[in-house]
Amino acid sequence: MKCDCPGVIAGFEDILKFVQEHGRSPVHGEDQDILERLYAVRLDRLRAEQEFRDLLAPFDDAGLLSGEFAARPAATEPADDDALLAELGVAASDTEGLSTLKHVKPRAEVHAAAEEIANRTVCKDFEQFKPLFAQVQKDLEKGLRKTRSFQTMAEIKKSELFIVGGQKAYIAEVGKEFRTEYDRRDSRLRVIFDNGTESDVLMRSLQRALHRDGAGRRITEPDAGPLFEDMPDPQGTESGTIYVLRSLSDHPDIVAHRDVIHKIGVTGGDVESRIANARLDATFLLADVEVVATYTLFNINRSRLENLLHRFFAAVRLDLTIKDRFGNPVVPHEWFLAPVSAIDEVVQRIQDHSIIQFEYDRQTASLRKAARAD
């Protein structure tokens, strides 16, 4: 028998996850959940093959393969394995069914999404979150918020909102990041649902649930402004890179304020290629530059993004005229008297859509709450 080792291990991981969540091994029976019945069949077949037992022994701390971990008695007689596999859309001779759920019918896939966020408990402080869900619903009805497809395995952050399993979900807490035994990044989340329940779930589990749920969506922040209007659904497509440059010019005005004079731009290509001929380009002050910071953003209109950045810092635009290679006067428009710390905060606030609440204070060289946001 040919062994698809990574797939078999992944399939066994699903069973271990079930045991961890339910405190028992999966069992047969028509009254059991269809995924539990699949896990029970899978476990039987793993136990039956020495090759699988040897492969999975290092992962079997629970003693599942040896049968030491007792299963509760089934209420009914086990269903015929082949019949169950047929019901799940898996051929009886297809050993790949042990390692993957890709042959499971769509209804089982939908159920799998729900399983990822199962074991919820009553949220004891739900009154704290109830107004939030009410406001989110109003924002959606008014068109102030939108829902967008969930980007596969996209990072999930605190205070974000989603729709999963037909319910709104709010990320109340994000625990410390750790590495799984397969060196994957993960963290534990406290997720509050709009029906008054909560779940202590791993980020990767919620990501899988959103991916498997055909109706799983991300809820945007309200009033994001023209920058975020008419944007396509996230599909993981890179939209561009914000770059912050420092000039190496020997111009006296540049030398005197080099640490706070920065060029802020957006490109859809490679930054290094963009600045390759800087000393020949008046846009770059006819001098070499060094890259101070870059930020890769997704699914944002580059032109609008650059205009927003330049409008935000318009009050501190560098007032400097230089001559190009032909002796013609040129006034560069993308250089600003702003420290990197302020630029960094602006980018972060663009990403979380809170930028509309702030303005740049040229006196303190930092952001402050805009008068209209008070």
N, C-alpha and C positions, 0 to 999 in steps of 0.2 A: 504493500500500500504506500503510495507516495504521500509524504507528509508536507502540508503547507504550514511550516512551523510558526511563522508570525501570525497567520490567520487562526491556527488552533489555539495559540496562546491568547489572542484577542478574544476568541470565543469563550475560553475558560475564564478570562477576566470578567466577562459579563455575568457568568455564573457566580463568581466570587462576590461581585457587587450585589447581586441578588441576596446572597447569604448574609452579607454585611448589613443590608437594609432590613431584611426580614427575620434574621436570627435563626434561619433554618435553611435546609437545602430545598431545591425545587422538587415538586412531586407531580405525579401524573393525576389525571382525573378530569372528567368533563366539566366539573364545577370550578376548576381552577382557571386562572387567567391564561390566555393563549400563549403569551410569552413564557410564563412559568412552565407550561407543558412542553414548550420547545426546549427550554433549558433542561428539563428533566430527561427528555429524549437525548439531548446532546451529552448530558452527564453520563447516562447509561452507556453510550457508545464510547466515550472517552475511557470509562472504566474497563470496557471490554477489550481494549487494544493496549498491549504492553508498550508499544511504541509511544502512544500518547501518555501513558502513565509515567514512563521514564522522562519524557520531554517536560511534563508539567509538574513533576515531583518538587522542584525547587520553589514552586509557587503555591503548593498545596499545604499551607500551614493549618488549614481547617480540617484536613483529613477527609476531604470529599471523595477523592479517588479510591481510598481504602475502605470507604463506607463507615468510618469511625464516627463521622458527623451524622447523627440520626435525623431522619426526616420524619415529620409528623405523619400519622396514618392518613391515607387518602380516603375521602368519603365514598368514592366509587372505584370500580376496577379501572386499572390503567387502560387508556385508549390504545388501540393497535398502533405501533410506531409508524408503520408505513401509511396508515390512514391519517394519522396526525400530521405527518410530513406532507402528505398530499393536500391536506386541508390548508397547510401553510404555504403550499406552492413549491415544495422542495421534493425533488425526485428521491426515492428511497435509496438509489445507488449513488447519489451525489454526495460524496464525502465532504465537498466544500461546504455543505450545509452545516457542518460542525463548526466552521470558522467564520461564517459571515451570514448576515441577515438579508443579503441583497436579493434573495429569491422570495422573501416574505412578501405576501400580498400587501397592497397599499394600506388596507385597514389595520394591518399589524404594525406598519410603519408609523401610522398616526398614533396608535396605542403606545408604541415605543417612546414617542415624544412625551407623552403624559407620564410614562414610567420614570423618565429622567428627573422629574420634579415631584415625585411622589413623596409620601410620608410627611405631609404638612402637619403643622400644629396650629392651634388657635393663637392668633397674635394678641397678646394681652394688652399691648399699648396701641391697638389699632386706631383708637380715637385720635391719636397724634397724626396718623397718615390718612384718615378718612377725608379730610378737607382737600388734601392733595389730589386724590383720585377724582373727587367731584370737580375740581378745577380743571384737571386734565380732560375730563369728558366734555366740559363746556368748551375748552379750547379746541378740541377736535371738531365739535359741532359747528363752531364759528370759523373753522379753517385756520386758526392761529397755530395749531400743531398739525403735523402730518405723520402718516405712518409710512415707513419704507422697509423694503425687504432687508432681511438680516444678512449681512456679509458673512460667509462661512468662516467660523472660528475667529471672528473679529473680537478684539478685546472688549470686555465688559467693565464699565467703570461705575463708581459710586454715584448715586443720584440719577442714573439713567433709567428709562422706562421702556417696557416691552409689552407686547401682547403674545402670550404663549398659552396654548390650551384653551383659547377663547377668553382668557382673563388678563387684565392688566397686571403687570408685575413691576415693582419698584425696588431698585437695588439700594437697600438701606445701609449696608456695610460691606466692605471688601476687606477680607483678612490678609494677613501677611503672605506674600508669594512664597511658594516652595516648589521643589522639584519632585516629580513622581519617580518611581523606581525605573521608569523608562526615559528619565531625564526630560520630561515635559513640564513646562511651566503651568502652574495651577494655583488657585487660591480659593478659600471658602467664602461664600457669600451669604448674607442674610437678605432673603428676598421676601418682600411683603406683597401679598396679592389683594386685589380689590374686593374679595369676598370675605376678608377678615382673617385669613390664614397666613402663615409664613412658613418658609422652608430654609433649612440650613443646608445649602447645596454647593457642590463644587462648580467653579466657573466652567470647566470643560463639560460638565453635565448639562448646564443650562445652555451652553453653546450648541450642544448636540440636539437638545430639545427644540431650540429655535430653528435649527437647520432641518430637522425631520418634520416639524409641524409646517405643513404647507401654508398655513395662515399665520405663521409666526412673523412678527413685525417689530421694528424699532420705532418708538415714538419720538419725534423730534422735539427740540425745545421751542417755546413760543416766540413769535416776533423776531425771527432770525434776521429779517431785513432782506433787501434786494439781493445781497450776495448769495443767499441760499434759496432763492426762488427758482422754480422751474428746473431743479436739478434732477438728473436721472437717478433711479434707484441704485443704491450701492451694489456694485458687482466686483469690488476689489480692484477696480481700474485706477492706476496712479494718475492723479490729475496734475501734479506738478510739485515743484520744490521752491519754497521761499529761501532766498539766500541773503545773508548779511555780509557785506564786504568792508574791509578797511583799506584805505588808500596808502600806498607806499610812496606817494608823490613827495617831492622836496619843495613844493610850493610853500611859502612861509605861513600862509593861513592854515594850510592843512597840517603842517608840522606842529603848529601851536596848539591845535585841538584834535590831534590824530585819534586819541582814545575815545572821543565822543562823536566823531564824524563817521557816518556809516552810509553805505549805499544799500537800499532795500529793494529787492526785485523778486520776480517770480519767473521761473522758466519751466518749460515742459521737457527740456532736454537735460543733458549732463552739465552740471555747474562748471566743472573744470574746462569743458569745451567752450562754454559761454564766455569765460574770462581769459581764454588762451591768448588773445591778441589785445589785451587791455591797454597796453602802452601805446597802441596805435589808434585807440578809440576815444574820442572826446567824452563819450558817455562815462568812461572810467577815468576821467581826468588825465588822459594821456599818460598813465603811469600803471605800473604793476599793482596788483591788489592781493590781499590775503583773505581767505575765507574765514570768517569769524564764527558763523553758525549757519546751519541749514535745517529746514523743517520740511519733511515730506507730508503732503496732504492728499486726501483722496476725495474725488467726486465734488470738487469745488471749481467753479468757473475761474480760470486763471486771471483773465482780464479784470473781472470784478474784484477779485481778491487783491490784485496789485493796486487798483484804484482805491480800494478801501484803506489799505495800508498807507498809501500816499496822502489821502485825505486826512487820516488820523494824525499824521505827523506834519501836516501842511504848515502849521504855525512855526515850526522849527526847520523848515526847508533851508538848505545851505544857499546863501546868496553869494554866488561866485561866478564870475565870467572868465573863461579861458579861451585861448585861440586854438583852433584845430590845426591840422597839419598844413592847411592851405592859408592860414592866417586869418580865418574868419572867426568872429566872436561866437562863442557857444556858452549857453547857460544850462548846465546839467540840472535835471529835475528830480533825480532819484537819490540825492544825497541829503542826509538829515543830521541835525545835531541832537542825537538821542543815544543814551547809553545802551549797551547790549541788554542789560537787565530789563529795561523798559520795553524794548523790542520783543524780548522773550515773553513777557507778560501779555503783550498785545496778541501775539500768536496763540498763546494758550487760551486767551479769552475769545478769540475768533473760533477756536476749535470747540469750546463749550457754549458758544453763541451768547456769551454775556457781554461782548464788546460794546453793544449798544448802550450799556449802562455807564460807560466810562468815557473820559476824555483825557487828553494829554496836558499836564501842567508843566509849562516850560520853565517856571520858576524853580520847581523841585525836581524837574527831569524825571517825573514818575506819573503814574496814572492816578486819577481821582474820580470819584463818583460824579457823573454829569448832573447838572442842575435839573434836567428834565427827568432824570431817573429817581430823584428824591421824592 
